[in-house]
Amino acid sequence: MSKFNDHNFSGQKALIRVDFNVPIKEGKITDDTRIQAALPSIKKVLEDGGSVILMSHFGRPHKDIEKKPHLTLADFSLKPIAQHLSTLLGKEVLFAEDALGEDAAQKSASLQAGQVLLLENLRYYKEEEKGDKGMAEKLARLGDVYVNDAFGTAHRAHASTAIIAQFFDADKRMFGMLMESEVAAAENVLHNNQKPFTAIIGGAKVSDKILIIENLLDRATDIIIGGGMAYTFFKAQGCHIGNSLCEEDRLDTARELLKKAEAKGVCIHLPTDSIIADKFAADANTSSANNAEIPEGWMGLDIGQLACQNFTKVIKDSKTILWNGPMGVFEMEKFQHGTKAIADAVAEATANGAYSLVGGGDSVAAVNKFGYTDQVSYVSTGGGALLELFEGKELPGIAAIKG
C-alpha cells in the first residue's frame, strides 16, 4: 500500500525533499538520472491539483570553496537545475534565491495549484548539515505536507531530511514514489529474499565493506568478493599477490570474515585468477595469473576468465542477487571484462526469474555503461544510503517518516 499514491494533494502545497545533486560541467547537466527519478512524485501532486515546493542540496559549497578558492557560492546554485526541470515538466519552474528568506516565504505563500517552486541549495546554510531544528521549522512552514523522496540522503540526519518531519502530523509526512520503491527493493532483499541469495561485493577496500559483509552473513547463502578488496583476502591466506592493492591492517579482519562465513555455512567465493598489469594505466602490458601466484611488479586489475566462469555459475543459480561494487578497473577497456561478465550473468539470472538489486555508484555506472539498466529488477539511486541500510543501520530519513 502506497501512502503517497493514496493521498490526495488537491489544494495542498507539497514540500518535497529531492536529491538533485547531479553532475554539472561548464553549466550543463551531464547526467539527469536523479532529476528524472523525482518526476513521478512531482507529477502526481500536480495532477491531483496541488503545488510543489522542491528542496535539495548540491555539492558541499563551504568545504569545496575552502579547498578551491577560485570557486564561489554561485558555482553551487540550483538555477541550472530549475531551467532543466522546466524543460522536463513543460512548464516554468519558479526559483527562490534564498531558501530561508523572505523570497522563499512569499513565493511559497502565493504558489497556485499546478505551480512548481525550487528553493536554492540548502547547503548554502551550515545549519542544514548540523540538523538544525530552527532551520527545519522555517522550511516546514512553507508547505502543508512533507514528502521525502531523497533516498540518496536518507542516511543523513540533516535539517531537511530528518529533523523537518517532526513538524508535520503523521498523515502529513510520507515517502515519495522513488523513496517508497527504494525502501521496498532493499527490504525485499534484506527480509523477503528467496534462496539461494548471492551478494556480489566489489570495490577497492575491505574496510569500506566490512559491515555489509558481516550483516549479509546472516542472510546470504553465497558472497562473491571481487575488485581490489579480494587481494587483501588472498594475502591474508599467505598468497603472493605481487603489487596488487592490499590493506595490510585488514589482514586479520579478512581472516575473521572467512572464519565467520564458514561457521555460518555461507560460501565465500574469491576469484581464482586475475587479469594482471605491469602498471595502473590504460596502456599497461597485461597478462593473466592465478591469484595465489601473482609475480612481483604486477598487479591484479580485473578478475580472470576462470573467475568469470565460476562467478557466472553461482549467479545464474541464484534466486536473489545484490550487487555492490565492480570486479575491476572497468573504466579502462582492458579491465572491464570481469565487471561486464557479472552484468551479463545478473541480467540473465533476472530474465530467468531472480530478483536483482544493483546499488552503489560504480555498479550502477557499470550497468548503465553495458546497457543492462532495464534488465535487472531494480537500480538504486542511493550509494551511501543503500550501503548503510545493508550494514543493518537505521537511516534517519526513513526513521523520521515512519515515526
ChimeraX attribute file (.defattr): number of C-alpha atoms within 10 A of each C-alpha:
attribute: neighborCount
match mode: 1-to-1
recipient: residues
	/A:1	6
	/A:2	12
	/A:3	15
	/A:4	19
	/A:5	13
	/A:6	8
	/A:7	14
	/A:8	15
	/A:9	22
	/A:10	16
	/A:11	16
	/A:12	20
	/A:13	27
	/A:14	25
	/A:15	25
	/A:16	28
	/A:17	23
	/A:18	29
	/A:19	24
	/A:20	24
	/A:21	20
	/A:22	17
	/A:23	15
	/A:24	15
	/A:25	9
	/A:26	7
	/A:27	11
	/A:28	11
	/A:29	13
	/A:30	11
	/A:31	12
	/A:32	16
	/A:33	12
	/A:34	19
	/A:35	17
	/A:36	12
	/A:37	19
	/A:38	21
	/A:39	16
	/A:40	12
	/A:41	21
	/A:42	23
	/A:43	16
	/A:44	18
	/A:45	24
	/A:46	21
	/A:47	14
	/A:48	16
	/A:49	18
	/A:50	23
	/A:51	27
	/A:52	28
	/A:53	26
	/A:54	22
	/A:55	24
	/A:56	21
	/A:57	26
	/A:58	19
	/A:59	18
	/A:60	16
	/A:61	22
	/A:62	17
	/A:63	9
	/A:64	15
	/A:65	15
	/A:66	11
	/A:67	9
	/A:68	10
	/A:69	8
	/A:70	9
	/A:71	14
	/A:72	14
	/A:73	14
	/A:74	9
	/A:75	16
	/A:76	23
	/A:77	20
	/A:78	23
	/A:79	21
	/A:80	14
	/A:81	22
	/A:82	21
	/A:83	15
	/A:84	17
	/A:85	20
	/A:86	15
	/A:87	12
	/A:88	13
	/A:89	13
	/A:90	9
	/A:91	13
	/A:92	16
	/A:93	21
	/A:94	19
	/A:95	22
	/A:96	22
	/A:97	17
	/A:98	16
	/A:99	23
	/A:100	18
	/A:101	12
	/A:102	12
	/A:103	14
	/A:104	21
	/A:105	18
	/A:106	12
	/A:107	18
	/A:108	25
	/A:109	12
	/A:110	9
	/A:111	18
	/A:112	16
	/A:113	19
	/A:114	18
	/A:115	19
	/A:116	26
	/A:117	21
	/A:118	26
	/A:119	26
	/A:120	24
	/A:121	25
	/A:122	24
	/A:123	20
	/A:124	19
	/A:125	17
	/A:126	14
	/A:127	17
	/A:128	21
	/A:129	17
	/A:130	13
	/A:131	19
	/A:132	18
	/A:133	19
	/A:134	14
	/A:135	22
	/A:136	23
	/A:137	18
	/A:138	15
	/A:139	23
	/A:140	20
	/A:141	16
	/A:142	21
	/A:143	20
	/A:144	16
	/A:145	23
	/A:146	30
	/A:147	24
	/A:148	30
	/A:149	27
	/A:150	27
	/A:151	30
	/A:152	22
	/A:153	28
	/A:154	27
	/A:155	23
	/A:156	20
	/A:157	20
	/A:158	23
	/A:159	22
	/A:160	31
	/A:161	31
	/A:162	24
	/A:163	23
	/A:164	28
	/A:165	27
	/A:166	17
	/A:167	18
	/A:168	18
	/A:169	12
	/A:170	15
	/A:171	11
	/A:172	17
	/A:173	26
	/A:174	26
	/A:175	25
	/A:176	27
	/A:177	22
	/A:178	22
	/A:179	27
	/A:180	19
	/A:181	17
	/A:182	23
	/A:183	16
	/A:184	12
	/A:185	20
	/A:186	20
	/A:187	14
	/A:188	16
	/A:189	21
	/A:190	20
	/A:191	9
	/A:192	12
	/A:193	18
	/A:194	16
	/A:195	16
	/A:196	18
	/A:197	26
	/A:198	28
	/A:199	28
	/A:200	24
	/A:201	23
	/A:202	24
	/A:203	22
	/A:204	22
	/A:205	18
	/A:206	25
	/A:207	13
	/A:208	12
	/A:209	18
	/A:210	15
	/A:211	16
	/A:212	19
	/A:213	22
	/A:214	16
	/A:215	16
	/A:216	21
	/A:217	22
	/A:218	13
	/A:219	21
	/A:220	25
	/A:221	20
	/A:222	24
	/A:223	24
	/A:224	21
	/A:225	26
	/A:226	27
	/A:227	28
	/A:228	26
	/A:229	25
	/A:230	28
	/A:231	31
	/A:232	26
	/A:233	24
	/A:234	22
	/A:235	22
	/A:236	20
	/A:237	15
	/A:238	10
	/A:239	16
	/A:240	18
	/A:241	24
	/A:242	20
	/A:243	18
	/A:244	24
	/A:245	19
	/A:246	22
	/A:247	18
	/A:248	10
	/A:249	10
	/A:250	17
	/A:251	19
	/A:252	13
	/A:253	16
	/A:254	23
	/A:255	16
	/A:256	13
	/A:257	17
	/A:258	16
	/A:259	13
	/A:260	14
	/A:261	21
	/A:262	13
	/A:263	10
	/A:264	12
	/A:265	14
	/A:266	20
	/A:267	16
	/A:268	17
	/A:269	17
	/A:270	20
	/A:271	25
	/A:272	19
	/A:273	21
	/A:274	28
	/A:275	24
	/A:276	29
	/A:277	24
	/A:278	18
	/A:279	16
	/A:280	16
	/A:281	12
	/A:282	13
	/A:283	12
	/A:284	12
	/A:285	13
	/A:286	16
	/A:287	14
	/A:288	16
	/A:289	19
	/A:290	20
	/A:291	26
	/A:292	18
	/A:293	13
	/A:294	22
	/A:295	17
	/A:296	12
	/A:297	13
	/A:298	21
	/A:299	25
	/A:300	33
	/A:301	28
	/A:302	29
	/A:303	33
	/A:304	25
	/A:305	17
	/A:306	14
	/A:307	21
	/A:308	23
	/A:309	16
	/A:310	15
	/A:311	24
	/A:312	19
	/A:313	13
	/A:314	18
	/A:315	27
	/A:316	20
	/A:317	16
	/A:318	24
	/A:319	19
	/A:320	27
	/A:321	30
	/A:322	23
	/A:323	22
	/A:324	25
	/A:325	25
	/A:326	33
	/A:327	34
	/A:328	28
	/A:329	25
	/A:330	22
	/A:331	15
	/A:332	14
	/A:333	10
	/A:334	20
	/A:335	24
	/A:336	20
	/A:337	21
	/A:338	28
	/A:339	27
	/A:340	21
	/A:341	19
	/A:342	22
	/A:343	26
	/A:344	20
	/A:345	21
	/A:346	31
	/A:347	23
	/A:348	17
	/A:349	25
	/A:350	22
	/A:351	15
	/A:352	13
	/A:353	12
	/A:354	25
	/A:355	24
	/A:356	28
	/A:357	23
	/A:358	27
	/A:359	25
	/A:360	21
	/A:361	16
	/A:362	20
	/A:363	25
	/A:364	22
	/A:365	17
	/A:366	22
	/A:367	25
	/A:368	14
	/A:369	13
	/A:370	13
	/A:371	12
	/A:372	17
	/A:373	18
	/A:374	11
	/A:375	18
	/A:376	21
	/A:377	18
	/A:378	18
	/A:379	22
	/A:380	23
	/A:381	23
	/A:382	23
	/A:383	18
	/A:384	18
	/A:385	24
	/A:386	25
	/A:387	19
	/A:388	17
	/A:389	19
	/A:390	21
	/A:391	17
	/A:392	14
	/A:393	15
	/A:394	14
	/A:395	19
	/A:396	18
	/A:397	28
	/A:398	22
	/A:399	13
	/A:400	20
	/A:401	23
	/A:402	12
	/A:403	9
